[in-house]
Amino acid sequence: MQQYEQATFAGGCFWCMVKPFDQYDGVIDVVSGYTGGNVVNPTYQQVCAGHTGHTEAVQITFDPKIITYKKLLDIFWRQIDPTDSQGQFADRGNSYRPVIFYHNEFQHQLALASKQALQESGCFDKPIKVAIEPATAFYLAEDDHQNYYIKQPQHYNRYYQLSGRAHFLSEHWTNNK
């Protein structure tokens, strides 16, 4: 029987966090959703209003025999501004904060080590402020938010550019590592 695992990452708007993972062999599925809060089955509107405690996130089902959790962490870091704990790019607030939600102690230790390695790399002159927290219940976002980059490519690309994400990633990650 196939042994798949899960990884959960928050890096601002979940629309922009699906595509980077979706293109790798060993990634079985990437879904958008909400996690870390205290409301059961929250809606997009509730999460955006900021009263649920939830963060927009992606949950990745992957085959660890093909792609490692460490590789997923490397991909994650390269999608965000790891020095901004108050949101990501144009999206501000708790529901857009960057978080690594670990599913077991192995993931926890790898997440801590990768954060420390990034801090020590000198890539950024400010502290790395990504939270590392245990995974909790994950609630799927509404269907129109799933695979948004495929369903709404023009809007997705416009948002990706205008949010500031594309410029930041190009400026900070293109030549690092």
Chimera marker file (.cmm) of the C-alpha trace (Angstrom):
<marker_set name="trace">
<marker id="1" x="0.000" y="0.000" z="0.000" r="1" g="1" b="0" radius="0.5"/>
<marker id="2" x="1.237" y="3.477" z="-0.905" r="1" g="1" b="0" radius="0.5"/>
<marker id="3" x="2.438" y="5.557" z="2.058" r="1" g="1" b="0" radius="0.5"/>
<marker id="4" x="1.650" y="9.238" z="1.454" r="1" g="1" b="0" radius="0.5"/>
<marker id="5" x="2.300" y="12.067" z="3.908" r="1" g="1" b="0" radius="0.5"/>
<marker id="6" x="0.993" y="15.582" z="4.373" r="1" g="1" b="0" radius="0.5"/>
<marker id="7" x="2.682" y="18.944" z="4.655" r="1" g="1" b="0" radius="0.5"/>
<marker id="8" x="0.871" y="22.172" z="5.494" r="1" g="1" b="0" radius="0.5"/>
<marker id="9" x="2.219" y="25.638" z="4.744" r="1" g="1" b="0" radius="0.5"/>
<marker id="10" x="0.801" y="29.151" z="4.988" r="1" g="1" b="0" radius="0.5"/>
<marker id="11" x="2.427" y="31.851" z="2.917" r="1" g="1" b="0" radius="0.5"/>
<marker id="12" x="-0.093" y="34.601" z="2.366" r="1" g="1" b="0" radius="0.5"/>
<marker id="13" x="-2.832" y="34.187" z="-0.206" r="1" g="1" b="0" radius="0.5"/>
<marker id="14" x="-3.318" y="30.483" z="-0.789" r="1" g="1" b="0" radius="0.5"/>
<marker id="15" x="-3.882" y="31.076" z="-4.519" r="1" g="1" b="0" radius="0.5"/>
<marker id="16" x="-0.163" y="31.782" z="-4.862" r="1" g="1" b="0" radius="0.5"/>
<marker id="17" x="0.966" y="28.794" z="-2.816" r="1" g="1" b="0" radius="0.5"/>
<marker id="18" x="-0.570" y="25.998" z="-4.914" r="1" g="1" b="0" radius="0.5"/>
<marker id="19" x="1.228" y="26.351" z="-8.245" r="1" g="1" b="0" radius="0.5"/>
<marker id="20" x="4.811" y="26.210" z="-6.885" r="1" g="1" b="0" radius="0.5"/>
<marker id="21" x="4.207" y="22.791" z="-5.300" r="1" g="1" b="0" radius="0.5"/>
<marker id="22" x="1.889" y="21.436" z="-7.978" r="1" g="1" b="0" radius="0.5"/>
<marker id="23" x="4.671" y="21.134" z="-10.534" r="1" g="1" b="0" radius="0.5"/>
<marker id="24" x="6.869" y="18.609" z="-8.683" r="1" g="1" b="0" radius="0.5"/>
<marker id="25" x="6.954" y="14.852" z="-9.139" r="1" g="1" b="0" radius="0.5"/>
<marker id="26" x="5.877" y="13.157" z="-5.942" r="1" g="1" b="0" radius="0.5"/>
<marker id="27" x="3.325" y="15.824" z="-5.077" r="1" g="1" b="0" radius="0.5"/>
<marker id="28" x="0.019" y="13.982" z="-5.248" r="1" g="1" b="0" radius="0.5"/>
<marker id="29" x="-2.347" y="16.838" z="-4.414" r="1" g="1" b="0" radius="0.5"/>
<marker id="30" x="-2.279" y="20.462" z="-3.237" r="1" g="1" b="0" radius="0.5"/>
<marker id="31" x="-5.448" y="21.917" z="-1.742" r="1" g="1" b="0" radius="0.5"/>
<marker id="32" x="-6.278" y="25.375" z="-0.423" r="1" g="1" b="0" radius="0.5"/>
<marker id="33" x="-7.873" y="25.772" z="2.964" r="1" g="1" b="0" radius="0.5"/>
<marker id="34" x="-7.920" y="27.226" z="6.431" r="1" g="1" b="0" radius="0.5"/>
<marker id="35" x="-6.182" y="26.039" z="9.576" r="1" g="1" b="0" radius="0.5"/>
<marker id="36" x="-4.989" y="27.102" z="12.996" r="1" g="1" b="0" radius="0.5"/>
<marker id="37" x="-8.191" y="28.727" z="14.156" r="1" g="1" b="0" radius="0.5"/>
<marker id="38" x="-11.141" y="28.003" z="16.371" r="1" g="1" b="0" radius="0.5"/>
<marker id="39" x="-14.137" y="27.988" z="14.002" r="1" g="1" b="0" radius="0.5"/>
<marker id="40" x="-15.315" y="24.708" z="12.494" r="1" g="1" b="0" radius="0.5"/>
<marker id="41" x="-15.780" y="24.811" z="8.696" r="1" g="1" b="0" radius="0.5"/>
<marker id="42" x="-15.056" y="28.526" z="8.271" r="1" g="1" b="0" radius="0.5"/>
<marker id="43" x="-15.904" y="30.367" z="5.071" r="1" g="1" b="0" radius="0.5"/>
<marker id="44" x="-13.567" y="32.557" z="3.058" r="1" g="1" b="0" radius="0.5"/>
<marker id="45" x="-15.491" y="35.628" z="4.204" r="1" g="1" b="0" radius="0.5"/>
<marker id="46" x="-15.190" y="34.637" z="7.866" r="1" g="1" b="0" radius="0.5"/>
<marker id="47" x="-11.447" y="34.010" z="7.597" r="1" g="1" b="0" radius="0.5"/>
<marker id="48" x="-10.842" y="37.271" z="5.719" r="1" g="1" b="0" radius="0.5"/>
<marker id="49" x="-12.801" y="39.168" z="8.374" r="1" g="1" b="0" radius="0.5"/>
<marker id="50" x="-10.198" y="37.970" z="10.856" r="1" g="1" b="0" radius="0.5"/>
<marker id="51" x="-12.461" y="36.577" z="13.554" r="1" g="1" b="0" radius="0.5"/>
<marker id="52" x="-11.810" y="32.839" z="13.162" r="1" g="1" b="0" radius="0.5"/>
<marker id="53" x="-8.139" y="32.628" z="14.107" r="1" g="1" b="0" radius="0.5"/>
<marker id="54" x="-7.560" y="30.663" z="10.891" r="1" g="1" b="0" radius="0.5"/>
<marker id="55" x="-4.757" y="31.199" z="8.399" r="1" g="1" b="0" radius="0.5"/>
<marker id="56" x="-5.043" y="30.619" z="4.656" r="1" g="1" b="0" radius="0.5"/>
<marker id="57" x="-2.850" y="27.614" z="3.903" r="1" g="1" b="0" radius="0.5"/>
<marker id="58" x="-2.164" y="24.806" z="1.481" r="1" g="1" b="0" radius="0.5"/>
<marker id="59" x="-2.102" y="21.160" z="2.414" r="1" g="1" b="0" radius="0.5"/>
<marker id="60" x="0.115" y="18.981" z="0.276" r="1" g="1" b="0" radius="0.5"/>
<marker id="61" x="-0.211" y="15.231" z="-0.057" r="1" g="1" b="0" radius="0.5"/>
<marker id="62" x="3.125" y="13.848" z="-1.173" r="1" g="1" b="0" radius="0.5"/>
<marker id="63" x="5.026" y="10.632" z="-1.694" r="1" g="1" b="0" radius="0.5"/>
<marker id="64" x="8.150" y="10.827" z="0.506" r="1" g="1" b="0" radius="0.5"/>
<marker id="65" x="9.835" y="8.200" z="-1.673" r="1" g="1" b="0" radius="0.5"/>
<marker id="66" x="9.788" y="10.678" z="-4.572" r="1" g="1" b="0" radius="0.5"/>
<marker id="67" x="9.959" y="14.113" z="-2.921" r="1" g="1" b="0" radius="0.5"/>
<marker id="68" x="11.204" y="14.770" z="0.588" r="1" g="1" b="0" radius="0.5"/>
<marker id="69" x="9.721" y="17.022" z="3.235" r="1" g="1" b="0" radius="0.5"/>
<marker id="70" x="13.038" y="18.890" z="3.210" r="1" g="1" b="0" radius="0.5"/>
<marker id="71" x="12.552" y="19.648" z="-0.497" r="1" g="1" b="0" radius="0.5"/>
<marker id="72" x="9.019" y="20.885" z="0.238" r="1" g="1" b="0" radius="0.5"/>
<marker id="73" x="10.456" y="23.195" z="2.898" r="1" g="1" b="0" radius="0.5"/>
<marker id="74" x="12.956" y="24.562" z="0.364" r="1" g="1" b="0" radius="0.5"/>
<marker id="75" x="10.118" y="25.247" z="-2.083" r="1" g="1" b="0" radius="0.5"/>
<marker id="76" x="8.077" y="26.915" z="0.670" r="1" g="1" b="0" radius="0.5"/>
<marker id="77" x="10.823" y="29.335" z="1.705" r="1" g="1" b="0" radius="0.5"/>
<marker id="78" x="11.206" y="30.494" z="-1.895" r="1" g="1" b="0" radius="0.5"/>
<marker id="79" x="7.529" y="31.552" z="-2.132" r="1" g="1" b="0" radius="0.5"/>
<marker id="80" x="7.451" y="34.013" z="0.744" r="1" g="1" b="0" radius="0.5"/>
<marker id="81" x="9.076" y="36.952" z="2.493" r="1" g="1" b="0" radius="0.5"/>
<marker id="82" x="10.290" y="35.057" z="5.568" r="1" g="1" b="0" radius="0.5"/>
<marker id="83" x="10.997" y="38.302" z="7.461" r="1" g="1" b="0" radius="0.5"/>
<marker id="84" x="7.349" y="39.428" z="7.508" r="1" g="1" b="0" radius="0.5"/>
<marker id="85" x="5.189" y="37.833" z="10.188" r="1" g="1" b="0" radius="0.5"/>
<marker id="86" x="2.283" y="40.274" z="9.707" r="1" g="1" b="0" radius="0.5"/>
<marker id="87" x="1.110" y="38.908" z="6.367" r="1" g="1" b="0" radius="0.5"/>
<marker id="88" x="2.607" y="38.476" z="2.936" r="1" g="1" b="0" radius="0.5"/>
<marker id="89" x="2.997" y="41.177" z="0.333" r="1" g="1" b="0" radius="0.5"/>
<marker id="90" x="-0.308" y="42.996" z="-0.299" r="1" g="1" b="0" radius="0.5"/>
<marker id="91" x="-2.193" y="40.721" z="2.107" r="1" g="1" b="0" radius="0.5"/>
<marker id="92" x="-1.977" y="41.815" z="5.718" r="1" g="1" b="0" radius="0.5"/>
<marker id="93" x="-3.196" y="40.313" z="8.955" r="1" g="1" b="0" radius="0.5"/>
<marker id="94" x="-3.287" y="37.057" z="10.867" r="1" g="1" b="0" radius="0.5"/>
<marker id="95" x="-5.084" y="35.131" z="8.131" r="1" g="1" b="0" radius="0.5"/>
<marker id="96" x="-2.119" y="35.743" z="5.792" r="1" g="1" b="0" radius="0.5"/>
<marker id="97" x="0.766" y="35.124" z="8.176" r="1" g="1" b="0" radius="0.5"/>
<marker id="98" x="3.504" y="32.690" z="7.129" r="1" g="1" b="0" radius="0.5"/>
<marker id="99" x="3.468" y="29.414" z="9.066" r="1" g="1" b="0" radius="0.5"/>
<marker id="100" x="4.907" y="25.933" z="8.770" r="1" g="1" b="0" radius="0.5"/>
<marker id="101" x="2.342" y="23.580" z="10.311" r="1" g="1" b="0" radius="0.5"/>
<marker id="102" x="4.158" y="20.352" z="11.156" r="1" g="1" b="0" radius="0.5"/>
<marker id="103" x="2.400" y="16.977" z="11.287" r="1" g="1" b="0" radius="0.5"/>
<marker id="104" x="4.933" y="15.047" z="13.363" r="1" g="1" b="0" radius="0.5"/>
<marker id="105" x="8.173" y="15.489" z="15.291" r="1" g="1" b="0" radius="0.5"/>
<marker id="106" x="10.310" y="14.691" z="12.236" r="1" g="1" b="0" radius="0.5"/>
<marker id="107" x="8.690" y="17.566" z="10.315" r="1" g="1" b="0" radius="0.5"/>
<marker id="108" x="9.016" y="19.785" z="13.378" r="1" g="1" b="0" radius="0.5"/>
<marker id="109" x="12.760" y="19.210" z="13.634" r="1" g="1" b="0" radius="0.5"/>
<marker id="110" x="13.309" y="19.688" z="9.887" r="1" g="1" b="0" radius="0.5"/>
<marker id="111" x="11.266" y="22.908" z="9.944" r="1" g="1" b="0" radius="0.5"/>
<marker id="112" x="13.297" y="24.295" z="12.862" r="1" g="1" b="0" radius="0.5"/>
<marker id="113" x="16.571" y="23.334" z="11.181" r="1" g="1" b="0" radius="0.5"/>
<marker id="114" x="15.562" y="24.883" z="7.847" r="1" g="1" b="0" radius="0.5"/>
<marker id="115" x="14.524" y="28.125" z="9.547" r="1" g="1" b="0" radius="0.5"/>
<marker id="116" x="17.839" y="28.263" z="11.419" r="1" g="1" b="0" radius="0.5"/>
<marker id="117" x="19.786" y="27.530" z="8.213" r="1" g="1" b="0" radius="0.5"/>
<marker id="118" x="17.979" y="30.324" z="6.392" r="1" g="1" b="0" radius="0.5"/>
<marker id="119" x="18.682" y="32.739" z="9.257" r="1" g="1" b="0" radius="0.5"/>
<marker id="120" x="22.373" y="31.812" z="9.219" r="1" g="1" b="0" radius="0.5"/>
<marker id="121" x="22.643" y="31.950" z="5.414" r="1" g="1" b="0" radius="0.5"/>
<marker id="122" x="22.784" y="35.738" z="5.344" r="1" g="1" b="0" radius="0.5"/>
<marker id="123" x="20.174" y="35.873" z="2.556" r="1" g="1" b="0" radius="0.5"/>
<marker id="124" x="18.184" y="38.329" z="4.662" r="1" g="1" b="0" radius="0.5"/>
<marker id="125" x="19.448" y="41.071" z="6.943" r="1" g="1" b="0" radius="0.5"/>
<marker id="126" x="16.337" y="40.875" z="9.154" r="1" g="1" b="0" radius="0.5"/>
<marker id="127" x="15.247" y="37.999" z="11.415" r="1" g="1" b="0" radius="0.5"/>
<marker id="128" x="13.305" y="35.086" z="9.926" r="1" g="1" b="0" radius="0.5"/>
<marker id="129" x="9.822" y="35.399" z="11.445" r="1" g="1" b="0" radius="0.5"/>
<marker id="130" x="7.919" y="32.400" z="10.109" r="1" g="1" b="0" radius="0.5"/>
<marker id="131" x="5.961" y="30.614" z="12.820" r="1" g="1" b="0" radius="0.5"/>
<marker id="132" x="6.350" y="26.853" z="13.253" r="1" g="1" b="0" radius="0.5"/>
<marker id="133" x="3.259" y="25.318" z="14.827" r="1" g="1" b="0" radius="0.5"/>
<marker id="134" x="1.637" y="21.904" z="15.165" r="1" g="1" b="0" radius="0.5"/>
<marker id="135" x="-0.901" y="21.083" z="12.463" r="1" g="1" b="0" radius="0.5"/>
<marker id="136" x="-4.514" y="21.243" z="13.533" r="1" g="1" b="0" radius="0.5"/>
<marker id="137" x="-7.790" y="20.617" z="11.721" r="1" g="1" b="0" radius="0.5"/>
<marker id="138" x="-7.585" y="21.697" z="8.074" r="1" g="1" b="0" radius="0.5"/>
<marker id="139" x="-10.765" y="22.892" z="6.377" r="1" g="1" b="0" radius="0.5"/>
<marker id="140" x="-10.954" y="22.924" z="2.589" r="1" g="1" b="0" radius="0.5"/>
<marker id="141" x="-11.586" y="26.300" z="1.021" r="1" g="1" b="0" radius="0.5"/>
<marker id="142" x="-14.525" y="26.709" z="-1.316" r="1" g="1" b="0" radius="0.5"/>
<marker id="143" x="-14.267" y="25.123" z="-4.788" r="1" g="1" b="0" radius="0.5"/>
<marker id="144" x="-13.613" y="28.420" z="-6.578" r="1" g="1" b="0" radius="0.5"/>
<marker id="145" x="-10.383" y="28.813" z="-4.556" r="1" g="1" b="0" radius="0.5"/>
<marker id="146" x="-9.030" y="25.371" z="-5.487" r="1" g="1" b="0" radius="0.5"/>
<marker id="147" x="-6.407" y="25.406" z="-8.262" r="1" g="1" b="0" radius="0.5"/>
<marker id="148" x="-7.133" y="29.076" z="-8.842" r="1" g="1" b="0" radius="0.5"/>
<marker id="149" x="-4.084" y="29.491" z="-11.068" r="1" g="1" b="0" radius="0.5"/>
<marker id="150" x="-5.653" y="27.006" z="-13.508" r="1" g="1" b="0" radius="0.5"/>
<marker id="151" x="-9.274" y="28.170" z="-13.250" r="1" g="1" b="0" radius="0.5"/>
<marker id="152" x="-8.564" y="31.906" z="-13.424" r="1" g="1" b="0" radius="0.5"/>
<marker id="153" x="-5.086" y="32.276" z="-14.998" r="1" g="1" b="0" radius="0.5"/>
<marker id="154" x="-5.407" y="35.919" z="-16.029" r="1" g="1" b="0" radius="0.5"/>
<marker id="155" x="-6.656" y="37.063" z="-12.630" r="1" g="1" b="0" radius="0.5"/>
<marker id="156" x="-4.107" y="34.858" z="-10.862" r="1" g="1" b="0" radius="0.5"/>
<marker id="157" x="-1.190" y="36.253" z="-12.889" r="1" g="1" b="0" radius="0.5"/>
<marker id="158" x="-2.370" y="39.846" z="-12.396" r="1" g="1" b="0" radius="0.5"/>
<marker id="159" x="-2.701" y="39.300" z="-8.649" r="1" g="1" b="0" radius="0.5"/>
<marker id="160" x="0.694" y="37.541" z="-8.461" r="1" g="1" b="0" radius="0.5"/>
<marker id="161" x="2.353" y="40.535" z="-10.118" r="1" g="1" b="0" radius="0.5"/>
<marker id="162" x="0.438" y="43.389" z="-8.463" r="1" g="1" b="0" radius="0.5"/>
<marker id="163" x="0.600" y="41.960" z="-4.939" r="1" g="1" b="0" radius="0.5"/>
<marker id="164" x="4.377" y="42.458" z="-4.952" r="1" g="1" b="0" radius="0.5"/>
<marker id="165" x="5.081" y="38.737" z="-4.654" r="1" g="1" b="0" radius="0.5"/>
<marker id="166" x="6.593" y="38.285" z="-8.142" r="1" g="1" b="0" radius="0.5"/>
<marker id="167" x="9.006" y="41.204" z="-7.733" r="1" g="1" b="0" radius="0.5"/>
<marker id="168" x="10.118" y="40.159" z="-4.239" r="1" g="1" b="0" radius="0.5"/>
<marker id="169" x="10.682" y="36.537" z="-5.197" r="1" g="1" b="0" radius="0.5"/>
<marker id="170" x="12.603" y="37.509" z="-8.294" r="1" g="1" b="0" radius="0.5"/>
<marker id="171" x="14.729" y="39.991" z="-6.372" r="1" g="1" b="0" radius="0.5"/>
<marker id="172" x="15.484" y="37.808" z="-3.337" r="1" g="1" b="0" radius="0.5"/>
<marker id="173" x="15.391" y="34.197" z="-4.482" r="1" g="1" b="0" radius="0.5"/>
<marker id="174" x="16.542" y="34.006" z="-8.099" r="1" g="1" b="0" radius="0.5"/>
<marker id="175" x="20.263" y="33.872" z="-7.327" r="1" g="1" b="0" radius="0.5"/>
<marker id="176" x="20.194" y="32.440" z="-3.789" r="1" g="1" b="0" radius="0.5"/>
<marker id="177" x="21.030" y="28.762" z="-3.160" r="1" g="1" b="0" radius="0.5"/>
<link id1="1" id2="2" r="1" g="1" b="0" radius="0.2"/>
<link id1="2" id2="3" r="1" g="1" b="0" radius="0.2"/>
<link id1="3" id2="4" r="1" g="1" b="0" radius="0.2"/>
<link id1="4" id2="5" r="1" g="1" b="0" radius="0.2"/>
<link id1="5" id2="6" r="1" g="1" b="0" radius="0.2"/>
<link id1="6" id2="7" r="1" g="1" b="0" radius="0.2"/>
<link id1="7" id2="8" r="1" g="1" b="0" radius="0.2"/>
<link id1="8" id2="9" r="1" g="1" b="0" radius="0.2"/>
<link id1="9" id2="10" r="1" g="1" b="0" radius="0.2"/>
<link id1="10" id2="11" r="1" g="1" b="0" radius="0.2"/>
<link id1="11" id2="12" r="1" g="1" b="0" radius="0.2"/>
<link id1="12" id2="13" r="1" g="1" b="0" radius="0.2"/>
<link id1="13" id2="14" r="1" g="1" b="0" radius="0.2"/>
<link id1="14" id2="15" r="1" g="1" b="0" radius="0.2"/>
<link id1="15" id2="16" r="1" g="1" b="0" radius="0.2"/>
<link id1="16" id2="17" r="1" g="1" b="0" radius="0.2"/>
<link id1="17" id2="18" r="1" g="1" b="0" radius="0.2"/>
<link id1="18" id2="19" r="1" g="1" b="0" radius="0.2"/>
<link id1="19" id2="20" r="1" g="1" b="0" radius="0.2"/>
<link id1="20" id2="21" r="1" g="1" b="0" radius="0.2"/>
<link id1="21" id2="22" r="1" g="1" b="0" radius="0.2"/>
<link id1="22" id2="23" r="1" g="1" b="0" radius="0.2"/>
<link id1="23" id2="24" r="1" g="1" b="0" radius="0.2"/>
<link id1="24" id2="25" r="1" g="1" b="0" radius="0.2"/>
<link id1="25" id2="26" r="1" g="1" b="0" radius="0.2"/>
<link id1="26" id2="27" r="1" g="1" b="0" radius="0.2"/>
<link id1="27" id2="28" r="1" g="1" b="0" radius="0.2"/>
<link id1="28" id2="29" r="1" g="1" b="0" radius="0.2"/>
<link id1="29" id2="30" r="1" g="1" b="0" radius="0.2"/>
<link id1="30" id2="31" r="1" g="1" b="0" radius="0.2"/>
<link id1="31" id2="32" r="1" g="1" b="0" radius="0.2"/>
<link id1="32" id2="33" r="1" g="1" b="0" radius="0.2"/>
<link id1="33" id2="34" r="1" g="1" b="0" radius="0.2"/>
<link id1="34" id2="35" r="1" g="1" b="0" radius="0.2"/>
<link id1="35" id2="36" r="1" g="1" b="0" radius="0.2"/>
<link id1="36" id2="37" r="1" g="1" b="0" radius="0.2"/>
<link id1="37" id2="38" r="1" g="1" b="0" radius="0.2"/>
<link id1="38" id2="39" r="1" g="1" b="0" radius="0.2"/>
<link id1="39" id2="40" r="1" g="1" b="0" radius="0.2"/>
<link id1="40" id2="41" r="1" g="1" b="0" radius="0.2"/>
<link id1="41" id2="42" r="1" g="1" b="0" radius="0.2"/>
<link id1="42" id2="43" r="1" g="1" b="0" radius="0.2"/>
<link id1="43" id2="44" r="1" g="1" b="0" radius="0.2"/>
<link id1="44" id2="45" r="1" g="1" b="0" radius="0.2"/>
<link id1="45" id2="46" r="1" g="1" b="0" radius="0.2"/>
<link id1="46" id2="47" r="1" g="1" b="0" radius="0.2"/>
<link id1="47" id2="48" r="1" g="1" b="0" radius="0.2"/>
<link id1="48" id2="49" r="1" g="1" b="0" radius="0.2"/>
<link id1="49" id2="50" r="1" g="1" b="0" radius="0.2"/>
<link id1="50" id2="51" r="1" g="1" b="0" radius="0.2"/>
<link id1="51" id2="52" r="1" g="1" b="0" radius="0.2"/>
<link id1="52" id2="53" r="1" g="1" b="0" radius="0.2"/>
<link id1="53" id2="54" r="1" g="1" b="0" radius="0.2"/>
<link id1="54" id2="55" r="1" g="1" b="0" radius="0.2"/>
<link id1="55" id2="56" r="1" g="1" b="0" radius="0.2"/>
<link id1="56" id2="57" r="1" g="1" b="0" radius="0.2"/>
<link id1="57" id2="58" r="1" g="1" b="0" radius="0.2"/>
<link id1="58" id2="59" r="1" g="1" b="0" radius="0.2"/>
<link id1="59" id2="60" r="1" g="1" b="0" radius="0.2"/>
<link id1="60" id2="61" r="1" g="1" b="0" radius="0.2"/>
<link id1="61" id2="62" r="1" g="1" b="0" radius="0.2"/>
<link id1="62" id2="63" r="1" g="1" b="0" radius="0.2"/>
<link id1="63" id2="64" r="1" g="1" b="0" radius="0.2"/>
<link id1="64" id2="65" r="1" g="1" b="0" radius="0.2"/>
<link id1="65" id2="66" r="1" g="1" b="0" radius="0.2"/>
<link id1="66" id2="67" r="1" g="1" b="0" radius="0.2"/>
<link id1="67" id2="68" r="1" g="1" b="0" radius="0.2"/>
<link id1="68" id2="69" r="1" g="1" b="0" radius="0.2"/>
<link id1="69" id2="70" r="1" g="1" b="0" radius="0.2"/>
<link id1="70" id2="71" r="1" g="1" b="0" radius="0.2"/>
<link id1="71" id2="72" r="1" g="1" b="0" radius="0.2"/>
<link id1="72" id2="73" r="1" g="1" b="0" radius="0.2"/>
<link id1="73" id2="74" r="1" g="1" b="0" radius="0.2"/>
<link id1="74" id2="75" r="1" g="1" b="0" radius="0.2"/>
<link id1="75" id2="76" r="1" g="1" b="0" radius="0.2"/>
<link id1="76" id2="77" r="1" g="1" b="0" radius="0.2"/>
<link id1="77" id2="78" r="1" g="1" b="0" radius="0.2"/>
<link id1="78" id2="79" r="1" g="1" b="0" radius="0.2"/>
<link id1="79" id2="80" r="1" g="1" b="0" radius="0.2"/>
<link id1="80" id2="81" r="1" g="1" b="0" radius="0.2"/>
<link id1="81" id2="82" r="1" g="1" b="0" radius="0.2"/>
<link id1="82" id2="83" r="1" g="1" b="0" radius="0.2"/>
<link id1="83" id2="84" r="1" g="1" b="0" radius="0.2"/>
<link id1="84" id2="85" r="1" g="1" b="0" radius="0.2"/>
<link id1="85" id2="86" r="1" g="1" b="0" radius="0.2"/>
<link id1="86" id2="87" r="1" g="1" b="0" radius="0.2"/>
<link id1="87" id2="88" r="1" g="1" b="0" radius="0.2"/>
<link id1="88" id2="89" r="1" g="1" b="0" radius="0.2"/>
<link id1="89" id2="90" r="1" g="1" b="0" radius="0.2"/>
<link id1="90" id2="91" r="1" g="1" b="0" radius="0.2"/>
<link id1="91" id2="92" r="1" g="1" b="0" radius="0.2"/>
<link id1="92" id2="93" r="1" g="1" b="0" radius="0.2"/>
<link id1="93" id2="94" r="1" g="1" b="0" radius="0.2"/>
<link id1="94" id2="95" r="1" g="1" b="0" radius="0.2"/>
<link id1="95" id2="96" r="1" g="1" b="0" radius="0.2"/>
<link id1="96" id2="97" r="1" g="1" b="0" radius="0.2"/>
<link id1="97" id2="98" r="1" g="1" b="0" radius="0.2"/>
<link id1="98" id2="99" r="1" g="1" b="0" radius="0.2"/>
<link id1="99" id2="100" r="1" g="1" b="0" radius="0.2"/>
<link id1="100" id2="101" r="1" g="1" b="0" radius="0.2"/>
<link id1="101" id2="102" r="1" g="1" b="0" radius="0.2"/>
<link id1="102" id2="103" r="1" g="1" b="0" radius="0.2"/>
<link id1="103" id2="104" r="1" g="1" b="0" radius="0.2"/>
<link id1="104" id2="105" r="1" g="1" b="0" radius="0.2"/>
<link id1="105" id2="106" r="1" g="1" b="0" radius="0.2"/>
<link id1="106" id2="107" r="1" g="1" b="0" radius="0.2"/>
<link id1="107" id2="108" r="1" g="1" b="0" radius="0.2"/>
<link id1="108" id2="109" r="1" g="1" b="0" radius="0.2"/>
<link id1="109" id2="110" r="1" g="1" b="0" radius="0.2"/>
<link id1="110" id2="111" r="1" g="1" b="0" radius="0.2"/>
<link id1="111" id2="112" r="1" g="1" b="0" radius="0.2"/>
<link id1="112" id2="113" r="1" g="1" b="0" radius="0.2"/>
<link id1="113" id2="114" r="1" g="1" b="0" radius="0.2"/>
<link id1="114" id2="115" r="1" g="1" b="0" radius="0.2"/>
<link id1="115" id2="116" r="1" g="1" b="0" radius="0.2"/>
<link id1="116" id2="117" r="1" g="1" b="0" radius="0.2"/>
<link id1="117" id2="118" r="1" g="1" b="0" radius="0.2"/>
<link id1="118" id2="119" r="1" g="1" b="0" radius="0.2"/>
<link id1="119" id2="120" r="1" g="1" b="0" radius="0.2"/>
<link id1="120" id2="121" r="1" g="1" b="0" radius="0.2"/>
<link id1="121" id2="122" r="1" g="1" b="0" radius="0.2"/>
<link id1="122" id2="123" r="1" g="1" b="0" radius="0.2"/>
<link id1="123" id2="124" r="1" g="1" b="0" radius="0.2"/>
<link id1="124" id2="125" r="1" g="1" b="0" radius="0.2"/>
<link id1="125" id2="126" r="1" g="1" b="0" radius="0.2"/>
<link id1="126" id2="127" r="1" g="1" b="0" radius="0.2"/>
<link id1="127" id2="128" r="1" g="1" b="0" radius="0.2"/>
<link id1="128" id2="129" r="1" g="1" b="0" radius="0.2"/>
<link id1="129" id2="130" r="1" g="1" b="0" radius="0.2"/>
<link id1="130" id2="131" r="1" g="1" b="0" radius="0.2"/>
<link id1="131" id2="132" r="1" g="1" b="0" radius="0.2"/>
<link id1="132" id2="133" r="1" g="1" b="0" radius="0.2"/>
<link id1="133" id2="134" r="1" g="1" b="0" radius="0.2"/>
<link id1="134" id2="135" r="1" g="1" b="0" radius="0.2"/>
<link id1="135" id2="136" r="1" g="1" b="0" radius="0.2"/>
<link id1="136" id2="137" r="1" g="1" b="0" radius="0.2"/>
<link id1="137" id2="138" r="1" g="1" b="0" radius="0.2"/>
<link id1="138" id2="139" r="1" g="1" b="0" radius="0.2"/>
<link id1="139" id2="140" r="1" g="1" b="0" radius="0.2"/>
<link id1="140" id2="141" r="1" g="1" b="0" radius="0.2"/>
<link id1="141" id2="142" r="1" g="1" b="0" radius="0.2"/>
<link id1="142" id2="143" r="1" g="1" b="0" radius="0.2"/>
<link id1="143" id2="144" r="1" g="1" b="0" radius="0.2"/>
<link id1="144" id2="145" r="1" g="1" b="0" radius="0.2"/>
<link id1="145" id2="146" r="1" g="1" b="0" radius="0.2"/>
<link id1="146" id2="147" r="1" g="1" b="0" radius="0.2"/>
<link id1="147" id2="148" r="1" g="1" b="0" radius="0.2"/>
<link id1="148" id2="149" r="1" g="1" b="0" radius="0.2"/>
<link id1="149" id2="150" r="1" g="1" b="0" radius="0.2"/>
<link id1="150" id2="151" r="1" g="1" b="0" radius="0.2"/>
<link id1="151" id2="152" r="1" g="1" b="0" radius="0.2"/>
<link id1="152" id2="153" r="1" g="1" b="0" radius="0.2"/>
<link id1="153" id2="154" r="1" g="1" b="0" radius="0.2"/>
<link id1="154" id2="155" r="1" g="1" b="0" radius="0.2"/>
<link id1="155" id2="156" r="1" g="1" b="0" radius="0.2"/>
<link id1="156" id2="157" r="1" g="1" b="0" radius="0.2"/>
<link id1="157" id2="158" r="1" g="1" b="0" radius="0.2"/>
<link id1="158" id2="159" r="1" g="1" b="0" radius="0.2"/>
<link id1="159" id2="160" r="1" g="1" b="0" radius="0.2"/>
<link id1="160" id2="161" r="1" g="1" b="0" radius="0.2"/>
<link id1="161" id2="162" r="1" g="1" b="0" radius="0.2"/>
<link id1="162" id2="163" r="1" g="1" b="0" radius="0.2"/>
<link id1="163" id2="164" r="1" g="1" b="0" radius="0.2"/>
<link id1="164" id2="165" r="1" g="1" b="0" radius="0.2"/>
<link id1="165" id2="166" r="1" g="1" b="0" radius="0.2"/>
<link id1="166" id2="167" r="1" g="1" b="0" radius="0.2"/>
<link id1="167" id2="168" r="1" g="1" b="0" radius="0.2"/>
<link id1="168" id2="169" r="1" g="1" b="0" radius="0.2"/>
<link id1="169" id2="170" r="1" g="1" b="0" radius="0.2"/>
<link id1="170" id2="171" r="1" g="1" b="0" radius="0.2"/>
<link id1="171" id2="172" r="1" g="1" b="0" radius="0.2"/>
<link id1="172" id2="173" r="1" g="1" b="0" radius="0.2"/>
<link id1="173" id2="174" r="1" g="1" b="0" radius="0.2"/>
<link id1="174" id2="175" r="1" g="1" b="0" radius="0.2"/>
<link id1="175" id2="176" r="1" g="1" b="0" radius="0.2"/>
<link id1="176" id2="177" r="1" g="1" b="0" radius="0.2"/>
</marker_set>
